[in-house]
Amino acid sequence: MGADFLASLAEVAPNPAALTNVTLPTRRSEAWKYGGLSALYKQRFSNDVVAQDTPSALSSAGISATVIDGKLALAGQGVAVSEIGLEQFDTQAVDWCDAWSRAFSPAAYRVDVTEDCSVELVHVQTGEGAQAHSRIQWNVAAGVNFSLVERYVSSQNAASTQVCELHLAETATVKHIQIPISDATHHRMGATTAKLQSKANYHFDSFAAACAWHRQSVRVVMAGEHAHADINGVFLAGGREQIDTRLEVEHAVANCTTTETWRGLAGARGSASFVGRIHIHKNAQKSDAQLSSRNILLSNTAQINTKPELEIYADDVVCAHGATVGQLDDAQLYYLQSRGIAEHRARELLTFAFINELIMGVEDDALRGHIEQQLREAFAGLA
């Protein structure tokens, strides 16, 4: 099944050579132990595109930009865009997202951020049953405060990959939000890598839902001392949706701190997995890394697998991880219903109380309202 899928991609790929040495994963691979592939391998995607109106921005503040079928349109004060080779990325090949992206991406882009600014970037995939792929490298200069919001618009039964790479120079600060919520028939694979130099600060939030098959890899490398990263995420898997997240944090130098907080919900026949790995290198003394993965099952047929990992080679560190999978509290449900609140509404209240901390971390009111609305719409399919 996998070989046929790969062959179908090679038939329509502009750069089929990128797929030549690719070995598609199976569940026998540890990295795909919890991630079902049959739903993806059954699909066939064309490389067609159609004209589509440019989506409007959620906020009037900052720079509005689009990536339409892999082609970036971005201009504004503080950012400079140039095309680079598809291979000019430091991102390690995560799963096979990088190869799929190189086979189809029409171009790869480097964006130099030289002044404080914010960008709202909308990824648009236009053709029904088609695919879109983007490769963007962001280089944030020393001392710059940069905000990046990525949203997604797709057609039915389509596929996309996004390779996003961020380089934070000394004392740079980046707030990065990804909202991979689009069409419930969409198949998406994303790879995000952030590399932090001395005293850089990176804050990442992901809100994933309403996607037939979603595979997200996030890799953060602490490359300079006294850098800090907060890496947060929420996922909702309902219907027969599948959402898989792999998080990897590399403490390569001393005196860095990271917090990783993930909240997951699955209902109906949805399935999800979260694998979070913290790697403390030998020279990374005085590292502080905290990982939390908490999840709730909203039906008897839903499934969530969570696996935190610590790999520590230094002896003067503070590290901890915790992972839970449970259900809504029956006593709390009973209390709300005894006050005249309908069961579905009571479940919604308790569910959003569980993830509200991460939603409220979004500072922009319009963006936070959009995220909450999208998650509430997705919640309707979780019961």
N, C-alpha and C positions, 0 to 999 in steps of 0.2 A: 504493500500500500504506500509506504513512504517513498520507494523508488519511483513509482508511477507519479506521485505528486511532484517530486523533484524534476522528473522528466517534463512534466507539464509546465513547470516554471521555465526550464531551459528553452522550451520551444518558443516562448514569447519574450524572453529576456533580451534587452538591448546589449547586455554584456554577459553572455552565458558562461564565459570562461571563469567568472567569479564563483560559479557553482560546481566547477569541475572536480575539485577535491573535497567536496562537502560530504560528510557522512551524517545522515539524519539520525537524530537520537531516538532511542526507544525507552520504554519504562525500565529496562534493565540498567540504564545509566542512572547513577545516583542523582545527578542533577535533574532528572526527569522522572524520578521515582513516583512522585505524586501528581505529575502533570500529564493528563491524558492527551494523546496526540491524534487519535483516530478521527476526532471531530474536524481537525485541521486537514489531515491527509485526504479526507474525502472530498475536499473542496477543489474547484478549478477556477483560477482567476485569469482574466484577460489583462491586457495592458492598454485598454481603451481609456480615453478621457473625453469629457464633454464640457461645454461652457457652463459656468455657474456663477451666480452673483457673489460678490465678495461679502462675507458676513460682517455685520456691524460690531464695533467694539462694545464691551460692557461698560467701560468707563471712558470719559473724555480726557482723563489724565494720561500722560505718557504717549508713547509711540505705538500706533496700530500697524501690525504687519501680518502678512499671510504667507503660507507655504501651500501653493495650489499644485497638487500632483507633483510635489517634490521641488517646485521652483519658488525660491524665496523672493519676496518683495518687501524690502525694509529700507527705510531712509529716515534720517532724523538727526538732530544735534546730539553728539556724544557717541554715535555709532558709525563705523565704517565697514562696509561689506565688500568682500572680494571672493572670487571663486578659487578653489584649491583642488588638488587632485583627490580622487576618491580614497586614495591610500594614505593621505596626510593626516591621519588620526592616530592618537596614542591609545585609543580605546582597544583593549584586548578583545578578541573575538568572543563575544558572550553568546553561548549556545551557537546558533548559526544565524542570528540576526544580522551580524555584520556582513556575512556573505550574501544573504538575500538582499540586503540594502545595496551593496555594491553592484549586484547584478542588474538592478532596476533604476537606481537613482539617476535622474537626468543631470545632476550636478552636485557638488559638495561646496559648502560655504564656510568662510571664516568671518566672524564678526568681532571686530576690535571695539571694546567699550572703553572709552577714554574719559568720559565725564559721568557724573551722577545722572541716572535716567531710569526709566521703566519702559518695558516693552510688553505689549500683549500680542502674542503670536497665535494665529489660528491656523491649524493644519486642516486643509480641505482635500478630500478625496472625492472625485467627481463621478466616475463611471460606475454604474451598477454592475456588480460582478467583476469589477476591475481591481486595481491595486495602485497604491501611491507610496513613495519611499523618500525620506529626507535624511540628509546628513549635514549637521550644523555644528560648528566649533565656535564657542564663545570664549574670548580672551579678555578678562576683566583686569584693567590696569590697577596699579598699587593705589590704595586709599579710596578707590571708587565704590560708591554704593549703587548697586544695580538690582532691579526687580524684573523678573521674567515670569510671565504667566503664559502657559501653553494650553489651548483648548483644541477640540477636535470636532470636525464635521465630516460625516461620511455618507456614502450611498449604501443601499442594501446589498447584502451578500458580498461585501468587498473585503479587501485586506490592506494592511499598511504596516510599514516599519518606520521607526524614528530612531536615529542614532544621534544622541545629543551629548556633546562633550564641553565641559566648562573648565577653564584654567583660571584660578584665582591667584593674583599676584599678592605680595605682602600687604597686609592690612585691608585687603579688599573685603567687601561684604556683599553677599548675594542672597536674595530671597527668591526662591524658585518654586513655582506651583504648577503642577501638571494635573489636568482634569480629563483623563481618558474616558469620557462618557459620551457616547455617540449613538450609533444605531445598534439595536440589540442583535442584529445579524452580522455584525462586523467582527473580523479577526485581526488582532493587532499584536505586534511584538515590538517592544521598546527596549533600548539600552541607553542608560544615562550614566555618565562618568563625570565625577568632579575631582579635581586635584587642587589641594589647598597648600599654599606656601605660608611662611611664617606670619602668625597673628591674623590669618584670614578667617572669615566667619561665613559659614554656608548653612542656610536654612531651607530645607526641602519639604514640601507637602505634596502628597499624591491622593487623589480622590477617584477611585475606579469603580465603575458600575456599567450596567447595560451594554455588555459586550459578549458576543457568543463565545469568543475565545480570546483571552488576554494574557500575555506573558510579559512581565516587566522585570528587568534586571537593573539594579541600581548599585553602582560601585563608587565608593568615596575613599580617596587616598589622602592621608594626612602626611604631606611631604615637607612641611616646615613646622618648627616648634611653636607651641602656644597657639596653634590653630584650634578652631572649634566647629563642630557640625551638629545640627539637630536634623534628624531624618525621620519624618512622620508619614503615616499613610492610613487611609481608610479604604476598605473594599466591601462591596455588596454584590453577592452572587445569587441570582434567583433563576427561575425557570430551569433551563438546562445549561446555564452559563457556566463558564470555567474561567477562574482568575488565579493566576500563579505569580507569585512575587519572590524574587531572589535578591537579597540585600547582602552586600559585602563591604565591610569597612576595614581598611588597611591602616593600622597605626605603624607607620614606617619610621617615625622619629619620636623623640621624647617630648613630654610635657604637653600632650594634646588631649582634648576631651571630646567625647561624642555621646549623644543620647539618641536612641532609636526607639520610636513608639509607634506600634502598629495596632489597629483595631479592625477586626473582620466580622462580617455578617454573612450568613448563607441560609437560604430558605428554599422551599419547593424542592427541586432536584439539583440545585446549584452545588458546585464544588469549588473549593479554593485551597490553596496551599501557600505557606509562607516559610521560607528558609532564610534565617538571618545569621550571618557569619561575621564574627569579629576576630581579626588576626592582629595580635600584638607582636611585632617583630622584636628581635633580640635587643636592639639598641633603643627600644621605645620605652625607657623607664619613665615613671611618673605619669603613665597613661591612665585615663579614667574613661571607661566605656560602660554604658548602661543600655540594656536591650529589654524591651517589654513587648510581648505579643499576646493580646487578649482577644478572644473570639467568642461569638455566640451563634448557636444553631437555632434557627427559627422553625424547623420542621424535622420530622423523623427521617426524612429521605435526603436531607442535605448533608454535606461532608466538608470538614475543614481539617487539614493536616498542618501542623506547625512544628518547626524544628529549629530551635536556637543553637548556635555553635560558638564555642570559644576556643581559640587556638593561641596559647600564650607562651612566649619564649623569653619574657622578661620577668624579673622577680619582685620588682617594686612597682606594682600597679594596683588599681582598684577597678575590678570588673564584676559585673553581675548580669544575669539574664533570667527571665521568667516567661513562661508560656502557659496559657490556659485555654481550654475549650469547654464552654458550658451552655446553659440555657437561661432564658429569662426566669426571674424569681416568681414562683407561683403565688407566694404571699403578697408580693407587690402588685401582681396582676389582680388578685382578689381584692386588695384594698382599693385600687382605682375603680374596678367594676362596682364595688359596693358604694362608691360615691356617684354612681350614675354614668360612668364613662364606658362607652361601648368597648368590647374586647379588642377590636381591631385598633381603635384609637389608643387604648391603653398600651397595646403592644408597640405602637408607633412612638408613644411618649417615652417608654422605657428604652426602646432601641436608640432613639436620638439622644437621650440622656447619656447613653453609653459612648457615643461618638462625638458628642457636642463639644468636648474640650478641644478636639482637633479642628472642628469646624470654626469655633470661635477664635482660633489662632490666626485666621485670615483677617487682616486688618481692613481691607477695602470693603465697604458696606455693600456696594453693588455686586462685587465678585462673590462675597460671602453669601449673599442672597441667592445668586445664581447657583452656587454649589449646593446650598441647602435644598433649593427647588429640584435640582436634578436628582439628588439623593432621595428625596421624598417620592418622586415619580418612580425611581427604581425600586423603592421599598414596596410599592404596590405589588410587585412580582415576587416578593420574598416569602409570602405566607404559604 
